[in-house]
Amino acid sequence: NNVGTYASYPNFFIRGMGVNGSTRTNDPKVGVFMDGIYVGYNAGALASTFDVEAVEVLRGPQGTLLGRNVTGGAVLVKSKRPGDEFGFTVEAGVGNYSSTEFNASVEGPLADNVFAKVALIKLDRDGYFDDNNGGSVDTSIYPAGMPDTDTGDKVGMDLTIIRPMIRVEFTENFEATLIAEFLENNTGSANSQNVAHNCVPIPGVDNRDIVCGAGSRFMAQNTWGFTPPDDKYEINHDLIGYTDLETSSFVLDSTWDLGHGVVTTIAGYREVEYNSSTDFDGTPFTIFHFNDNKEEQEQTSIEVRYSSTFSDQFNFVVGVNRFDQEYSIGERRNFFISLNAATYSETEHKTTGVFGEANVSVTDSLTLTMGGRWTKEEKKIDIGILGSCELDFSSCSNNTSNEKDWSDFSPKLAATYHFNDDTMAYASWTRGFASGVFNARATTLDAVGPTDPEEVDSFEVGLKTSFFGGRGQLNLAYFMADYTDLILFVNNPDQNSGASLINFNAGEAEISGFEAEMQLQLTDNLRLNGSFGTVDPEFTNIKYFDANADGAVDGKDNELAKTWDFQKVAEMSYALAAVYNFEIGSGASMLARVAYSWRDDYMTDLYNKPWLQQDSFGLLDASLTYVSSNEKIKVSVYGTNLSDEEYFDYAADVGGLDSARWGGAPRTYGVRVAYTY
């Protein structure tokens, strides 16, 4: 996601679960797996889909087939492996916002059993948002008028990825592939837009009169009389921000066919260097800035799996995984109250997992599945509290260390029944586990943590059927997930630091929903795709969260929290797409695609502040592609968000000081030419 508080840092939500924040010590509820290795630090993950063979999305808790346990779901990305024959692809394109792209890959044999490939991805683009010193200042409140700050576009991109790989067939039964990736992405500042709104306390929720006085406006309006620009793609910042990202990764993926089963070994190494500077408040005044943040991460992992192949009636997968990561986070905060302070932390995270899953065909129609995962996680944090350090430990006056380990066993049970060759039904129960988290943005020693771990019991029933002579496919699913000690994050007012991020176990929650997906080859030329989903989340028992800030956790907190919508969870969504393929003579063809996706309104803030609500919106995309008779040449004209729909990816209220939002991508269009040999 290159639009938001931290560019190049994707954040996924599946079935109402995700992390609505950028604190790195908050483990993602949806895991990203790149070529088989778990990505502990999402920066740079899935930056481009060029030369990617497949992207698979798994919903709900995972862990019996993967090397890392996650409670929300998983996104699996697999690069295209080197082929047996020489070939290459060259792709170039131009578009609005001065975007230029050049992608290329070349592959072929180096020896009888050695095959190599290298892919290059290059994308340059101006920013989607303009800073023209727009908006206005009420000179009766602030006689000096509008500050003259630097101007220019924001949220541009300068992305380079080099991905070499080599595949060796040592024997007929054993092969290994080494995949490397080197990524560099330099972008401008994040595109925070100030939200002008009355700073009115929400009764029983927060105490904003600490900083702005009950009933008064937010600081930008109250102190300077600032009115933000009214253009949806215009901002006004006083901090020149940046994002500089570099990642390097290596994956060694080997498979050994033993006849009775296949042994897969995946070893990985990844390192990240991420430097950024962000105008968080979205105004030409200094209210809240993240200045010159510095982050580094290093991870190693190894996974060994055995998949049986000796029986059609009984098959299983067993595996063991080890994952280690270390990362340091240095964040400097510049507040209006002349508090220019930094937080620095170093975290160690170690995970060991043993997992397995077995399938037994009881009859020709009925298959039973049983699986489980044992996990042990160890975490340690060394942290210098806000204001006690620079961006290392050399000058710390108030730092602390804490460590904790957890272990868990999470089982899985499922049944699948085939009514006939076209229709099957299934039911499953899966338990998920997430270890407790520390708080790298703690402003007090008590806020460092950790929290208790989170558990979820996920139930799902579904039906999959093909129809229309195999031309149609319909999938239906109903799910319900019961969460215990749900881990959440919230920004609260803080008299000393303006805002304080708190990690906590809220208590119990339930998320249920319905999903429908359909594919239909209506004619030989026309294919239709559609999906529909509902999500209904609810807090069922608040145990540890003083939701109404009255100093006690009691039934009043339950009643209040039950009225809240979950963050970034739309109760309803749907998507439709049509693809039409037709010949134009001499064997050449045209491929037309139109897609529309819609999301219901949702809240971006835990407290459900109405000025941070995202209204329902829909996005319209389309493309038209020429394909030559030999399918070697493709020329595409494309457009995304063609209706130029306004929406935002993220929004935040900083303890009553200020509210800001980070807008989504506008209308983009361009042309792309590709040649494949």
C-alpha positions in Angstrom: 0.0 0.0 0.0 1.7 3.1 -1.2 -1.0 5.5 0.1 -1.1 5.7 3.9 0.8 6.5 7.0 3.7 4.3 6.0 4.3 3.8 2.3 5.3 0.4 0.9 3.9 -1.3 4.0 0.9 -3.5 3.1 -1.8 -4.3 5.6 -4.4 -6.9 5.0 -7.8 -7.5 6.5 -9.6 -10.8 6.1 -13.0 -11.6 7.6 -12.8 -8.6 9.9 -9.4 -9.3 11.2 -6.3 -7.1 10.6 -4.1 -4.6 12.4 -5.2 -1.0 12.1 -1.9 0.6 12.8 1.8 0.8 12.0 3.5 -0.3 15.3 5.8 -3.0 14.2 5.6 -5.0 17.5 1.9 -5.6 16.7 2.1 -9.0 14.9 -0.1 -9.0 11.7 -3.2 -11.0 12.1 -3.0 -11.8 8.3 0.4 -13.3 7.5 2.3 -12.8 4.2 4.3 -15.7 2.9 6.7 -14.9 0.0 7.9 -18.1 -1.8 7.2 -20.1 1.3 8.8 -18.0 4.0 6.8 -16.0 6.5 7.5 -12.2 6.2 7.9 -10.9 9.7 8.2 -7.3 8.6 5.7 -6.5 5.8 7.7 -3.5 4.4 8.2 -4.2 0.6 6.0 -7.4 0.6 4.0 -7.8 -2.6 5.4 -4.6 -4.1 4.7 -5.8 -7.7 3.0 -8.8 -9.2 5.2 -8.9 -12.3 6.7 -12.4 -12.8 4.5 -13.7 -10.0 3.0 -17.2 -10.7 0.2 -17.1 -8.1 -1.3 -15.2 -5.2 -3.4 -17.3 -3.0 -5.6 -16.0 -0.1 -6.4 -18.3 2.8 -9.2 -17.3 5.1 -9.4 -17.8 8.9 -6.8 -19.3 11.3 -3.8 -21.1 9.6 -1.1 -23.2 11.0 -1.6 -26.9 10.3 -0.1 -26.7 6.8 2.1 -23.6 7.1 5.2 -22.8 9.0 3.7 -19.9 10.9 0.5 -19.6 12.9 -1.9 -16.7 12.1 -5.4 -16.0 13.4 -6.9 -13.9 10.5 -5.6 -15.6 7.4 -2.7 -15.7 5.0 -1.6 -14.3 1.7 0.7 -16.7 -0.2 2.9 -15.3 -3.0 4.8 -17.6 -5.4 7.3 -16.3 -8.0 7.6 -17.9 -11.4 10.4 -20.5 -11.4 13.0 -20.8 -14.2 11.7 -22.9 -17.2 13.5 -25.6 -19.1 13.8 -23.5 -22.3 15.2 -20.1 -23.2 12.6 -17.3 -23.1 12.1 -13.7 -22.2 9.4 -11.1 -21.5 9.7 -7.4 -21.9 7.0 -5.0 -20.7 6.9 -1.2 -20.8 4.2 1.3 -20.0 3.3 4.9 -19.5 0.4 6.5 -17.6 -0.8 9.6 -16.0 1.0 11.1 -13.0 4.1 10.8 -15.3 4.3 7.1 -14.5 6.7 4.9 -16.4 7.3 1.3 -16.0 9.8 -1.2 -17.4 9.6 -4.9 -16.5 11.7 -7.7 -18.0 12.6 -11.3 -17.3 14.9 -13.7 -19.1 15.3 -17.4 -18.4 17.0 -20.5 -19.8 19.3 -23.5 -19.2 22.9 -23.0 -18.1 23.7 -26.7 -18.2 21.9 -30.0 -18.7 20.2 -29.8 -15.3 20.7 -26.1 -14.3 18.2 -23.4 -15.2 18.4 -19.7 -14.3 16.2 -16.6 -14.5 16.4 -13.0 -13.6 13.6 -10.5 -13.4 13.8 -6.7 -13.3 11.0 -4.4 -12.2 11.2 -0.6 -12.5 8.4 1.8 -11.7 8.6 5.6 -11.5 5.6 7.9 -10.7 4.9 11.4 -9.5 2.8 11.8 -6.4 -1.0 11.5 -6.4 -1.4 14.4 -4.0 -0.3 18.0 -4.5 0.9 20.5 -1.8 0.2 24.0 -3.0 0.0 25.8 0.3 -3.8 25.5 -0.1 -6.5 26.0 2.4 -6.9 29.2 4.5 -6.0 30.7 7.9 -8.3 32.9 9.9 -6.1 36.0 10.5 -8.4 37.1 13.4 -7.1 34.0 15.2 -3.6 33.8 13.7 -2.6 37.2 12.3 0.6 35.9 10.7 -1.5 34.1 8.2 -0.7 31.0 6.1 2.9 29.8 6.5 4.9 29.6 3.3 6.0 26.0 3.3 7.6 23.8 0.6 5.3 22.7 -2.2 5.2 19.7 -4.5 3.6 16.4 -5.1 3.4 13.6 -2.5 3.2 9.8 -2.5 5.3 9.3 -5.6 7.2 6.2 -6.3 10.7 5.1 -7.4 10.7 1.4 -7.2 13.4 -1.1 -8.4 13.3 -4.8 -7.8 15.9 -7.3 -9.1 14.9 -11.0 -8.6 17.5 -13.6 -9.8 17.0 -17.3 -9.3 18.6 -20.6 -10.2 17.0 -24.1 -10.3 19.1 -27.3 -10.2 17.8 -30.8 -10.9 20.3 -32.9 -9.0 18.4 -36.1 -9.7 15.1 -37.1 -11.1 13.7 -37.0 -7.6 15.6 -34.0 -6.0 15.7 -30.4 -7.1 16.4 -27.1 -5.4 15.7 -23.5 -6.3 17.5 -20.5 -4.9 15.5 -17.2 -5.1 17.0 -13.8 -4.3 15.3 -10.5 -4.3 16.7 -7.0 -3.9 14.2 -4.1 -3.5 14.7 -0.4 -3.3 11.7 2.0 -3.0 12.1 5.8 -2.5 8.8 7.7 -2.1 7.8 11.1 -0.9 5.9 12.0 2.2 2.7 10.3 3.3 -0.5 12.1 2.2 -2.1 13.0 5.5 -5.1 15.4 5.1 -6.3 17.4 8.1 -9.9 16.8 9.1 -11.5 20.1 10.3 -14.0 19.2 12.9 -15.2 20.3 16.3 -13.1 18.7 19.0 -16.2 17.4 20.9 -15.7 14.8 23.6 -17.7 11.6 23.0 -19.7 11.2 26.2 -18.2 8.5 28.4 -15.4 7.7 26.0 -12.5 10.3 26.0 -11.4 13.4 27.9 -10.4 15.8 25.2 -10.6 18.9 27.4 -7.1 18.0 28.5 -5.8 19.6 25.3 -8.5 21.4 23.5 -11.4 22.2 25.9 -14.8 20.6 25.8 -16.7 21.7 22.8 -13.8 23.6 21.2 -12.4 22.8 17.8 -9.3 20.8 17.0 -6.0 22.5 17.5 -5.4 23.4 13.9 -8.7 25.2 13.9 -8.7 26.5 17.5 -5.1 27.9 17.5 -4.5 28.9 13.9 -8.0 29.0 12.3 -6.9 26.6 9.7 -9.3 25.3 7.0 -7.8 22.5 4.9 -7.9 22.6 1.1 -11.2 21.4 -0.3 -9.7 19.5 -3.2 -9.7 15.8 -2.4 -6.2 15.3 -3.8 -4.6 18.4 -2.2 -2.7 18.6 1.1 -0.8 21.3 3.0 2.3 20.1 5.0 5.1 21.9 6.8 7.3 18.8 6.9 9.0 17.5 3.8 8.6 13.8 4.3 10.2 10.8 2.7 10.2 7.0 2.7 13.4 5.1 1.9 13.1 1.3 1.8 15.7 -1.3 1.1 15.1 -5.1 1.4 17.2 -8.2 0.5 15.9 -11.7 0.7 17.1 -15.2 -0.1 15.0 -18.4 -0.3 16.3 -21.9 -0.8 13.3 -24.2 -1.8 14.1 -27.9 -2.3 11.9 -30.9 -2.9 12.9 -34.6 -2.6 10.5 -37.2 -3.9 10.9 -40.4 -1.9 8.3 -42.4 -3.7 6.1 -42.7 -0.7 6.1 -39.0 -0.1 7.8 -35.6 -0.8 10.1 -33.8 1.6 10.1 -30.0 1.2 12.6 -27.8 2.8 12.4 -24.0 2.7 15.2 -21.9 4.3 15.0 -18.1 4.2 16.8 -15.0 5.1 15.5 -11.4 4.8 16.7 -8.0 6.0 14.9 -4.6 5.9 16.1 -1.0 6.3 13.3 1.4 6.5 13.7 5.2 7.0 10.8 7.6 6.9 9.7 11.1 7.9 6.0 11.8 8.2 3.8 14.9 8.7 1.1 13.1 10.7 -1.2 16.0 11.4 -1.7 17.1 7.8 -1.4 20.8 8.4 1.2 23.6 7.7 1.8 23.7 11.5 3.7 21.5 13.8 1.1 19.5 15.8 2.4 15.9 15.4 5.3 14.8 13.3 7.3 11.6 13.0 10.7 13.0 12.1 13.5 10.8 10.6 12.4 7.4 11.9 14.9 4.6 11.4 14.0 0.9 11.4 16.0 -2.3 10.7 14.9 -5.9 10.7 16.6 -9.2 10.1 15.0 -12.6 10.0 15.9 -16.2 9.4 13.7 -19.2 9.0 13.7 -22.9 8.1 10.8 -25.3 7.5 10.8 -29.0 6.7 7.6 -30.7 5.6 6.8 -34.3 4.6 3.7 -34.9 2.4 2.6 -38.5 2.0 1.7 -39.9 -1.5 1.5 -43.6 -0.8 -2.3 -43.9 -0.4 -5.4 -42.5 -2.0 -7.4 -43.2 1.1 -5.0 -41.7 3.7 -2.6 -38.8 3.3 -1.0 -36.5 5.7 1.4 -33.6 6.0 3.8 -33.1 9.0 6.3 -30.4 9.5 8.5 -28.4 11.8 9.4 -24.7 11.5 11.8 -22.3 13.2 11.5 -18.5 12.7 13.8 -15.9 14.3 13.7 -12.1 13.8 15.4 -9.1 15.4 14.4 -5.6 14.7 15.1 -2.1 16.0 12.7 0.9 15.8 13.7 4.5 16.4 10.9 7.0 16.2 11.3 10.7 16.8 8.2 12.7 17.6 7.8 16.4 17.3 4.8 17.8 19.2 3.3 21.2 19.3 4.1 21.4 23.0 7.8 21.6 22.3 8.3 18.0 23.1 10.8 16.8 20.6 11.6 13.3 21.9 12.4 9.9 20.6 11.5 6.3 21.4 14.0 3.5 20.6 13.5 -0.2 21.0 15.1 -3.5 20.1 13.0 -6.7 19.9 13.9 -10.3 19.6 11.2 -12.8 18.4 11.6 -16.6 18.2 9.0 -19.1 17.1 9.1 -22.9 17.0 6.3 -24.8 15.5 5.4 -28.5 15.0 2.4 -29.0 12.8 0.5 -31.6 10.8 -2.8 -32.5 9.1 -4.2 -35.9 8.0 -7.1 -36.8 5.7 -8.9 -40.1 5.8 -11.4 -41.2 3.2 -14.0 -43.0 5.2 -16.1 -43.7 2.1 -15.9 -42.7 -1.5 -17.9 -39.6 -0.5 -16.8 -38.8 3.0 -13.4 -37.5 4.0 -12.4 -36.6 7.6 -9.5 -34.2 8.4 -7.7 -33.9 11.7 -4.8 -31.6 12.3 -3.0 -29.6 15.0 -0.1 -27.3 15.7 2.1 -26.9 18.8 3.7 -23.5 19.0 6.3 -21.9 21.3 7.0 -18.2 21.0 9.6 -16.1 22.8 9.8 -12.3 22.8 12.1 -9.9 24.4 12.1 -6.1 24.2 14.6 -3.5 25.3 13.0 0.0 25.1 13.9 3.5 25.9 10.7 5.3 26.9 9.6 8.5 25.0 12.0 11.3 25.8 14.7 9.2 27.4 16.8 8.3 24.3 17.9 9.3 20.9 17.6 6.7 18.1 19.8 4.3 20.0 20.6 3.3 23.5 23.8 5.3 23.9 22.1 8.2 25.8 19.1 6.4 27.5 18.1 7.7 30.9 15.0 5.7 31.3 15.0 2.3 29.6 13.7 -1.1 30.5 13.8 -4.7 29.4 11.0 -7.3 29.4 10.6 -10.8 28.0 7.9 -13.4 27.9 7.3 -16.8 26.3 4.1 -18.7 25.5 3.3 -22.1 24.3 0.0 -23.4 22.7 -1.6 -26.4 21.0 -4.2 -25.5 18.4 -6.3 -28.4 16.9 -8.3 -28.6 13.7 -11.2 -30.9 12.7 -13.0 -30.9 9.3 -15.3 -33.1 7.2 -15.9 -33.0 3.5 -18.8 -34.8 1.7 -19.1 -35.2 -2.1 -22.7 -35.6 -3.1 -21.6 -36.2 -6.7 -18.8 -35.2 -9.1 -20.2 -31.7 -9.2 -21.1 -30.8 -5.6 -19.4 -31.1 -2.2 -20.1 -29.7 1.3 -17.7 -29.2 4.1 -17.6 -28.2 7.8 -14.6 -27.3 9.9 -13.5 -26.1 13.3 -10.1 -24.6 13.7 -8.4 -23.0 16.8 -6.0 -20.1 16.2 -3.4 -18.6 18.5 -1.4 -15.4 18.6 1.2 -14.6 21.2 1.1 -11.5 23.3 2.6 -8.3 22.0 4.9 -5.6 23.4 4.4 -1.9 22.7 7.3 -0.2 20.9 5.5 3.2 21.2 5.0 3.0 25.0 5.2 6.4 26.7 5.3 4.8 30.2 6.9 1.7 31.6 3.5 0.2 32.4 2.5 0.5 28.7 5.4 -1.7 27.5 3.5 -4.9 28.1 3.2 -7.6 27.0 -0.5 -8.4 26.5 -1.9 -11.8 27.0 -2.1 -14.1 24.0 -5.2 -14.1 21.7 -7.2 -17.2 20.9 -9.9 -17.8 18.3 -12.3 -20.7 17.6 -13.3 -20.6 14.0 -16.3 -22.5 12.6 -17.1 -22.7 8.9 -19.6 -24.6 6.8 -19.8 -24.4 3.0 -20.9 -25.7 -0.3 -19.1 -25.9 -3.6 -20.9 -26.8 -6.8 -20.3 -26.7 -10.5 -23.2 -26.3 -13.0 -24.0 -25.5 -16.6 -22.0 -28.5 -17.8 -18.9 -27.3 -15.9 -19.1 -23.8 -17.2 -20.2 -22.4 -13.9 -18.8 -22.6 -10.3 -20.6 -21.5 -7.2 -19.0 -21.4 -3.7 -21.0 -20.6 -0.5 -19.6 -20.3 3.0 -20.8 -19.3 6.4 -18.3 -18.6 9.2 -18.3 -17.7 12.8 -15.2 -16.9 14.9 -15.2 -16.6 18.7 -12.2 -14.5 20.0 -10.9 -14.7 23.5 -8.6 -12.0 24.8 -8.8 -10.1 21.5 -5.7 -7.9 21.1 -6.5 -4.3 20.1 -4.7 -1.0 19.9 -5.9 2.5 20.6 -4.6 6.1 20.7 -5.7 7.8 24.0 -5.1 11.4 25.1 -1.9 11.9 27.1 -1.2 15.1 29.0 2.6 14.8 28.6 3.0 13.4 25.1 -0.2 14.5 23.4 -1.2 10.9 22.5 -0.4 7.5 23.9 -0.7 4.2 22.0 -2.1 1.4 24.3 -2.1 -2.3 23.5 -4.6 -4.3 25.5 -6.7 -7.5 25.6 -10.3 -6.2 25.1 -12.0 -9.4 26.1 -14.3 -11.6 24.0 -15.7 -10.9 20.5 -17.6 -12.7 17.8 -17.4 -12.3 14.1 -19.8 -14.0 11.7 -20.4 -13.7 8.0 -21.5 -15.1 4.7 -19.6 -15.4 1.5 -20.7 -16.2 -2.1 -18.4 -16.5 -5.1 -19.5 -17.4 -8.7 -17.7 -17.9 -12.0 -19.7 -18.4 -15.2 -18.4 -19.0 -18.7 -21.7 -17.7 -20.2 -20.5 -18.2 -23.8 -17.3 -19.2 -25.5 -16.4 -15.5 -25.5 -17.9 -14.1 -22.3 -16.9 -14.9 -18.7 -18.6 -13.4 -15.6 -17.2 -13.4 -12.1 -18.9 -12.2 -8.9 -18.5 -12.2 -5.2 -20.6 -11.1 -2.2 -19.8 -11.0 1.4 -21.1 -9.9 4.8 -19.2 -9.5 8.1 -20.9 -9.0 11.4 -18.5 -8.3 14.3 -19.5 -7.7 17.9 -17.8 -7.4 21.3 -19.5 -9.9 23.5 -17.8 -9.5 26.8 -15.4 -6.6 27.6 -13.1 -7.9 30.4 -10.1 -5.6 30.5 -10.9 -2.4 28.7 -12.3 0.7 30.4 -14.3 1.7 27.3 -16.1 4.7 28.8 -13.0 6.0 30.7 -14.8 6.1 34.1 -12.0 4.3 36.0 -13.8 1.0 36.3 -14.3 -2.0 34.0 -17.9 -3.1 34.4 -21.2 -3.7 32.6 -21.3 -0.2 31.3 -18.2 -0.9 29.2 -19.9 -3.9 27.8 -23.0 -2.0 26.8 -21.0 0.8 25.2 -18.6 -1.5 23.3 -21.5 -3.6 21.9 -22.6 -0.5 20.0 -19.2 0.0 18.3 -18.3 -1.2 14.8 -15.0 -2.9 14.4 -12.2 -0.8 12.7 -12.0 -1.0 8.9 -14.7 -3.7 8.7 -17.4 -3.2 6.1 -20.6 -5.1 6.9 -21.2 -5.8 3.2 -19.1 -5.9 0.1 -19.4 -7.2 -3.5 -17.5 -7.4 -6.7 -18.5 -8.0 -10.3 -16.3 -8.5 -13.4 -16.9 -9.3 -17.0 -14.3 -10.5 -19.5 -15.1 -10.6 -23.2 -12.7 -12.1 -25.8 -13.3 -11.7 -29.5 -11.3 -12.2 -32.7 -10.4 -9.3 -35.0 -9.0 -11.1 -37.9 -5.8 -12.9 -38.9 -5.9 -14.9 -35.6 -5.5 -11.8 -33.5 -7.9 -11.1 -30.7 -9.1 -8.4 -28.2 -9.7 -9.0 -24.5 -12.0 -6.5 -22.8 -12.4 -6.5 -19.0 -14.7 -4.4 -16.8 -14.7 -4.8 -13.0 -16.6 -3.0 -10.2 -16.1 -3.5 -6.5 -18.1 -1.9 -3.7 -17.7 -1.7 0.1 -20.2 -0.6 2.7 -19.3 2.3 5.1 -16.9 1.5 8.0 -15.2 3.0 11.0 -11.5 3.7 11.1 -11.4 4.4 14.8 -12.1 2.1 17.7 -14.2 4.7 19.4 -16.3 5.1 16.2 -15.8 8.8 15.9 -18.2 9.9 13.2 -15.8 12.3 11.5 -13.5 9.4 10.8 -16.1 7.2 9.1 -15.5 6.1 5.6 -18.7 6.2 3.6 -19.6 3.4 1.2 -17.8 3.6 -2.1 -17.2 1.7 -5.3 -14.3 1.4 -7.6 -14.6 0.9 -11.4 -11.7 -0.6 -13.4 -11.4 -1.5 -17.1 -8.9 -2.6 -19.6 -8.7 -3.5 -23.3 -5.9 -5.7 -24.5 -4.8 -6.6 -28.0 -3.3 -10.1 -28.3 -1.4 -11.1 -31.5 -2.1 -14.3 -33.3 0.9 -16.0 -31.8 0.2 -14.5 -28.4 3.7 -13.0 -28.2 2.6 -9.4 -28.4 0.1 -7.7 -26.0 -0.9 -4.1 -26.0 -3.2 -3.0 -23.1 -5.0 0.2 -22.4 -6.2 0.3 -18.7 -7.8 2.5 -16.1 -8.4 2.1 -12.4 -10.9 4.0 -10.2 -12.3 5.4 -13.4 -15.1 7.3 -11.6 -12.4 9.1 -9.5 -14.1 7.9 -6.3 -12.9 9.6 -3.1 -12.0 7.3 -0.3 -9.3 7.0 2.3 -7.1 4.1 3.4 -6.6 5.1 7.0 -7.6 7.8 9.5 -6.6 8.6 13.0 -7.5 10.9 15.9 -4.4 11.9 17.9 -5.8 12.0 21.4 -8.2 14.9 20.6 -5.3 17.1 19.3 -5.9 16.5 15.6 -7.7 14.3 13.2 -6.2 13.3 9.8 -6.9 10.9 7.0 -4.8 9.3 4.3 -6.6 9.3 0.9 -6.7 6.4 -1.5 -5.4 6.3 -5.0 -7.3 8.5 -7.6 -8.1 7.7 -11.2 -5.1 6.3 -13.0 -4.8 5.2 -16.6 -2.1 4.2 -19.1 -1.0 2.0 -21.9 1.3 -1.1 -21.5 3.1 -3.1 -24.2 4.5 -6.6 -23.7 6.5 -9.0 -25.8 7.1 -12.6 -24.8 9.4 -15.1 -26.5 
